[in-house]
Amino acid sequence: MAKRICVVTGSRAEYGLLYWLMKGIQEDGELQLQVVATGMHLSPEFGLTYQVIENDGFTIDAKIDMLLSSDTPVGIAKSIGLGVLGSADVLYRLHPDILVLLGDRFEILAVAQAALVARIPIAHIGGGDTTEGAFDEAIRHSITKMSQLHFVTNELSARRVLQMGEPPEHVYNVGSPGLDQITRLQLLSRDELQRELDFELRARNVVVTFHPVTLEMQPAHLQFKELLSALVALGPDVGIIFTKPNADTGGKALIRMIDEFCTRHPNAKGYTSLGQLRYLSALSHADAAVGNSSSGLYEAPSLKIPTVNIGDRQKGRLQPSSVLNCEPVAEEILQTIRASFELDCRYVINPYGDGNSSQRIVEVLKSVSDPQQLLKKHFHEVPA
């Protein structure tokens, strides 16, 4: 009997990273794919992106409604609670052999808590990273301790997972699944991208993704205001493609600011959800990725473009030489963007793998003869 592998996705960005893994599970005769959609996928405000999953040929076995309209700390906490309740019912009904979770979002934390007490082994992708500017860091480490299989993206993260006491035989350095898209997708040409986006690219262009910084004392909208000031100073000859932020604390204010900015500046346009093909194609034709998204560290280096990484949201992650860091101050952001335009990234080496992580994960999942035997973990002591 095929092992039931349940993959949970709560956002458009996360689904893009999981796509080829889901395909690999779906096409393998020894595994049975189950798909659960939750979070932003089910929200009209964020584009009802569960439809993208279905259009890609996947059957969604369950949906977990948990995202409240409020993006306040109270609203997010209540969403986590709703997510635990909904996950409990779904996991009981689907009864997967292994649950696959990626990353560090609060939606995924909710599902992990339900799986822990339901005695369902968790395979976690992306553990061991550090991001000091957001509470994602604590969520990521919490999910690591609730998980039995660890698919990390680099050797440094593997060592951190071991520091948390996880058994070495269950820690696999497979690289970032986000790179699988780059190696397998046929990206859009410049003309095709302009038609898809209904946007005219300029001589120079930047892709901007800025998410709320949940542990900073300075509110996210004030940091974002500094970024917008820098973008104005670049002038009308630089095209600006905004990808709107996730459903995090303070995210709605940033979305309003993007909409207002694009109304006033014809060289800018914002998108709720680009999807992986349009997003990666936009990066491939851009002169820089700007903001505080992990994609600037993971995917952008493989597309040989520089990244302007603003503030502390990604602080602690492994960074290739194509990443330029700056504080969330308008003049410093402006000067760093200008410096990025002169950076030669043709020979940058991406430390996050070779674009074949999904197949590696599938092979490990197939090799587990009895998933229930994973539940009792021994604490691995790291020598002093």
Residue, then its C-alpha position, 0 to 999 in steps of 0.5 A: m500500500a502506498k504511503r500517504i504523504c500529506v503536503v500542507t500549503g498556506s501561501r502562494a510563495e510556499y506553494g511555489l517552493l513545494y510544486w515540484l515536490m508535490k509533482g514528484i510525490q504524485e507521480d511516484g507509485e510508492l507514494q500517495l499525495q494528499v494536499v491541504a490548502t489553508g491560510m492565504h490560499l482561501s482568502p479573496e483578499f490574497g487572490l484565492t490562490y487555491q485555484v492555482i493549485e487545482n489548475d496545476g492538476f492537483t486535487i485539494d483533499a481538504k481546506i482549513d479556513m483559519l485566516l481572520s480579516s484582522d492582521t493585528p497580533v490578536g487577530i494572528a493569534k486567533s487565526i493560529g487557534l482556528g488553524v489548530l482546530g481545523s487541522a485536528d479534524v482534517l488530519y483525523r480524516l486524512h490520516p496521513d503517514i507523513l506530513v510535509l511542512l515547509g518553512d516558518r509561517f504561523e499557519i504551518l505552526a498551527v498544523a504542526q501542533a495538531a500533528l504532534v498530538a495526533r502522532i503523525p510524523i512531520a517532515h520539515i523543509g527549511g529548518g535551521d535557518t535564522t531570521e532575527g528580525a521576525f518571530d518566524e525564527a521562533i516558529r521555525h525552531s519550534i516546528t523543528k522540535m516537533s518534526q522527525l525528518h529534517f530537509v535543510t537547505n544548506e550545511l550551516s542550517a544542518r549544524r544548527v538543527l543538530q545543535m537543537g538535539e535532532p538525530p543526525e540520521h534524520v537530517y538531510n541537506v537537500g538544498s532549496p526546493g525553490l531552485d528546482q523551479i529555476t532549473r525546470l521552468q521555461l521562463l518568459s521572454r521580455d515581451e511575454l512577461q510584459r504582456e503577462l504583467d500588462f506592464e512596460l519594462r523600463a531600461r532598468n527594473v527592480v522587483v520589490t518584495f517587502h514583508p512586515v518585520t514582526l520583531e522590530m520596534q519601528p513599525a513596518h509601515l515606517q520602514f516601508k515609507e523609507l523604501l518608497s522614498a528611495l524608489v521615488a528618488l530612482g526616477p521614472d525611468v526605473g520600472i518597479i514591480f511590487t509583489k504584495p506582502n503576506a498576511d502578517t501583522g501589519g501587512k494590510a497597511l503595506i498593501r494600501m501604501i503599494d496601491e497608493f504609490c502605483t496610482r501616483h507613479p506610472n512606472a510602478k505596478g503591484y501584484t497580489s500574486l504573480g505565481q512562480l512563472r511570472y515571478l521568476s521571469a520578472l526576476s530574470h529580467a530585473d536589474a535587482a531584487v529589493g526588499n526583505s524577502s528570502s527569495g532575494l537570498y535563495e532564488a535571485p542568486s541563481l538568476k544572476i541578479p543582485t539583491v538589496n536586502i533591507g533591515d534585519r528580517q533575513k539577518g542570520r541567513l547564509q548570504p551569497s556575494s550577490v546580496l547587499n545589505c542596508e538599513p531601512v533608511a531612504e538614502e542608504i537604500l537608494q545608494t545600495i540600489r544604485a550600487s547593485f546596478e553596477l554589481d556583476c553577478r555572473y559568477v555568483i555561486n548559490p550556496y542553497g543547492d543545485g535545483n534537484s532537492s525535490q527528488r532527494i526529498v521524494e527518495v527519503l520519504k520512500s525509504v521510510s519503512d515504518p513512519q511511526q517508528l520516527l515518533k520516539k526521538h533520542f536527543h542528540e548531544v553535540p560534543a562541547 
